[in-house]
């Protein structure tokens, strides 16, 4: 087995500074803010958080799109109940919109003959697909584009951070010690790649007892505040485990769920990103 050199990731970060500008989007794409949602590991509900944040922003009157960069494990179309395929036009691709709020979505699953078809690709193909979703899709005029990253700190997140002009990252974690340890890796990757971190969302932090309303910490005590204090990354929200959300997502109706814990985020994001000139 070859030696593993962790400083190669630092070299990748340095290379990004030497590279020319990010990949240019389609000429008809005009986006004010681009945020990526990532996690250090799978199973923390990152895509659910992406869908909930997109829905929250849309209900507040913002024009929103979701680029599903999880090429081999996409779940965004199923949660939103999108059946329509992207439309090819002369010089680009028109993404379908969600049935309820009109959120524009591009995902590999929308291009497959069946949604359970396996995508067995190596890194270069995955990176190429992500770039195509950015460059060839006609996103139009958007206030926010949310990029749903696959778990980890490898090819796909690296491609997004190098190719897209990200305004920031939102990192999703859960209370388990392992998830918290791995989220620190994501934080370090963001620092190496010079991408600002907007904040942390701790998902699945507790369950509300349906009889008495008591909070039950099924995965251990929430650690979001501790991680925020240790890393300096603001804790944006703490979300519960909610079986109702799971049912809606399985039925493709996640737009119908209102996450009260995220209602303050649109205003907070505007404040954090107001320095950017659109």
C-alpha positions in Angstrom: 0.0 0.0 0.0 1.5 3.4 -1.0 2.3 5.9 1.7 -0.5 8.3 2.5 0.6 12.0 2.4 -2.0 14.2 4.0 -0.2 17.3 2.8 -1.5 16.6 -0.7 -4.7 18.2 0.3 -2.8 21.3 1.3 -1.2 21.3 -2.1 -4.6 21.1 -3.7 -5.6 24.2 -1.8 -2.5 26.0 -2.9 -3.2 25.0 -6.5 -6.6 26.6 -6.4 -5.0 30.0 -5.7 -2.8 29.6 -8.9 -5.7 28.6 -11.1 -7.6 31.1 -13.3 -11.1 32.1 -12.4 -13.8 29.6 -11.6 -15.8 27.9 -14.3 -18.2 30.3 -16.0 -21.9 29.5 -15.8 -24.3 29.5 -18.7 -24.7 33.0 -20.2 -28.4 33.1 -19.1 -27.5 32.2 -15.5 -27.4 35.0 -12.9 -27.1 33.9 -9.3 -26.6 36.2 -6.3 -25.4 33.7 -3.7 -24.0 30.2 -4.0 -23.9 28.0 -0.9 -22.7 24.4 -0.6 -24.1 22.1 2.1 -21.7 19.4 3.2 -20.9 16.9 5.9 -17.9 14.9 6.8 -19.8 11.6 6.7 -23.0 10.1 5.4 -26.2 9.5 7.4 -26.5 12.9 9.1 -29.5 14.1 6.9 -27.5 16.6 4.8 -29.8 16.4 1.8 -32.8 16.8 4.0 -31.3 19.9 5.5 -30.6 21.2 1.9 -34.2 20.5 0.9 -35.6 22.2 4.0 -33.4 25.2 3.6 -34.3 25.6 0.0 -38.0 25.4 0.9 -37.6 27.9 3.7 -35.9 30.4 1.4 -38.5 29.9 -1.3 -41.4 30.5 1.1 -39.7 33.8 2.1 -39.9 35.0 -1.5 -36.4 34.1 -2.8 -35.8 32.4 -6.1 -33.9 29.2 -5.3 -32.2 26.4 -7.1 -30.6 23.1 -5.9 -27.6 21.6 -7.7 -27.4 18.0 -6.6 -23.7 17.2 -6.6 -24.1 13.8 -5.0 -23.8 12.1 -8.4 -23.7 8.5 -7.2 -26.3 8.8 -4.4 -28.8 11.5 -5.3 -31.9 11.9 -3.2 -33.1 15.4 -3.9 -35.5 14.6 -6.7 -37.3 11.9 -4.7 -37.8 14.2 -1.7 -39.2 16.9 -3.8 -41.4 14.5 -5.9 -39.9 15.7 -9.2 -40.8 13.4 -12.1 -40.1 15.7 -15.0 -36.8 15.3 -16.9 -34.6 18.3 -17.7 -35.3 19.9 -21.1 -32.6 20.2 -23.7 -32.5 23.4 -25.6 -30.2 24.6 -28.4 -27.4 25.9 -26.1 -28.2 24.5 -22.7 -30.4 22.5 -20.3 -33.5 23.7 -18.5 -33.9 22.2 -15.0 -37.3 21.1 -13.9 -39.0 22.8 -11.0 -40.5 21.4 -7.8 -44.3 21.1 -7.9 -45.0 23.2 -4.9 -42.6 26.1 -4.6 -41.0 26.1 -8.1 -37.4 25.4 -6.9 -35.2 24.6 -9.8 -33.4 21.3 -9.5 -30.7 19.5 -11.4 -29.7 16.0 -10.4 -28.2 12.9 -12.0 -31.3 11.0 -11.0 -33.3 13.1 -13.4 -31.2 11.8 -16.3 -31.4 8.1 -15.5 -33.9 5.7 -17.1 -34.8 4.5 -13.5 -34.2 6.3 -10.3 -32.6 3.2 -8.7 -30.1 2.8 -11.6 -26.5 2.7 -10.2 -24.0 5.3 -11.3 -20.7 3.5 -11.2 -18.2 6.3 -12.1 -14.7 7.2 -11.1 -13.7 10.7 -9.9 -13.1 12.4 -13.3 -16.5 11.5 -14.7 -18.2 12.7 -11.4 -16.3 15.9 -11.6 -17.2 16.4 -15.2 -20.9 15.9 -14.5 -20.8 18.5 -11.7 -19.1 21.0 -14.0 -21.8 20.3 -16.6 -24.6 20.9 -14.1 -23.0 24.3 -13.4 -21.9 25.4 -16.9 -24.6 23.9 -19.2 -27.7 24.3 -17.1 -29.7 27.4 -17.6 -30.4 28.4 -14.0 -31.8 31.8 -14.9 -32.1 34.5 -12.2 -31.7 33.1 -8.7 -31.2 34.6 -5.3 -29.7 31.4 -3.9 -28.2 28.2 -5.5 -27.7 25.5 -2.9 -25.2 22.8 -3.8 -25.9 19.5 -2.1 -22.5 17.8 -1.7 -21.9 14.1 -1.2 -20.3 13.1 2.2 -16.6 13.4 2.7 -13.8 15.6 1.5 -12.8 13.9 -1.8 -13.4 14.4 -5.5 -16.9 15.9 -5.7 -16.5 18.5 -2.9 -13.1 19.3 -4.2 -14.5 19.9 -7.7 -17.3 22.1 -6.4 -14.9 24.2 -4.3 -12.5 24.6 -7.2 -15.0 25.2 -10.0 -17.9 27.1 -8.5 -17.7 30.6 -7.0 -19.0 29.6 -3.6 -20.0 32.3 -1.1 -19.8 29.8 1.8 -20.4 26.4 3.3 -23.1 25.1 5.6 -21.9 22.0 7.5 -24.3 19.5 8.7 -23.5 17.2 11.7 -25.3 15.0 14.2 -24.6 14.4 17.9 -22.5 11.3 17.7 -18.9 11.6 18.6 -17.8 10.1 15.3 -19.9 12.6 13.3 -18.5 15.5 15.3 -14.9 14.3 14.8 -15.4 14.0 11.0 -17.1 17.3 10.7 -13.9 18.8 11.9 -12.3 17.4 8.8 -14.8 19.2 6.7 -14.0 22.4 8.5 -10.3 21.9 7.9 -11.0 21.2 4.2 -12.9 24.5 3.9 -10.0 26.4 5.5 -7.5 24.8 3.1 -9.7 25.6 0.1 -10.3 29.2 1.3 -14.0 28.8 1.3 -15.8 30.6 4.2 -18.0 28.6 6.5 -21.4 30.2 7.2 -22.1 27.9 10.1 -23.1 24.5 11.4 -26.5 22.8 11.5 -26.8 20.0 14.1 -29.4 17.5 12.8 -31.2 14.7 14.5 -30.3 16.2 17.9 -33.3 15.0 19.8 -36.8 13.5 19.5 -39.9 15.2 21.0 -41.9 12.7 23.0 -45.3 12.6 21.3 -47.1 12.2 24.7 -45.4 14.6 27.0 -43.2 16.7 24.7 -40.0 15.9 26.6 -36.8 16.0 24.5 -35.2 12.6 24.2 -31.6 12.5 23.1 -31.5 9.3 21.1 -28.0 9.8 19.8 -26.5 11.4 22.9 -26.4 14.9 24.2 -26.3 17.6 21.4 -22.8 18.8 20.7 -23.4 21.6 18.3 -22.7 24.4 20.9 -19.5 22.6 22.0 -18.2 22.2 18.4 -19.1 25.8 17.7 -17.1 27.0 20.8 -14.1 24.8 19.9 -14.0 25.6 16.2 -15.3 29.2 16.1 -18.0 28.1 13.5 -21.4 29.5 14.5 -24.2 27.1 15.3 -27.0 28.0 13.0 -29.7 25.6 14.0 -30.5 22.4 16.0 -33.0 20.1 14.3 -34.9 17.2 15.8 -35.7 13.8 14.5 -39.3 14.0 13.1 -41.0 11.0 11.7 -43.5 13.3 9.9 -40.6 14.8 7.9 -39.5 11.3 7.0 -42.9 10.4 5.7 -43.2 13.6 3.7 -39.8 13.1 2.1 -40.6 9.5 1.2 -43.8 10.7 -0.5 -42.0 13.5 -2.4 -43.7 16.2 -0.4 -40.9 17.7 1.7 -42.0 21.2 0.5 -45.0 20.8 2.8 -42.8 20.6 5.9 -42.1 23.8 7.9 -38.9 23.7 9.9 -39.4 26.4 12.5 -35.7 26.1 13.5 -34.6 27.3 10.1 -37.0 30.3 9.8 -34.4 32.8 10.9 -31.8 31.6 8.4 -32.9 33.6 5.3 -32.4 36.9 7.1 -29.2 35.7 8.7 -27.8 34.6 5.3 -28.6 37.9 3.8 -26.8 39.7 6.6 -23.7 37.4 6.2 -23.6 37.7 2.4 -24.6 41.3 2.0 -21.0 42.3 1.3 -21.2 40.4 -2.1 -21.9 42.5 -5.1 -24.4 40.8 -7.3 
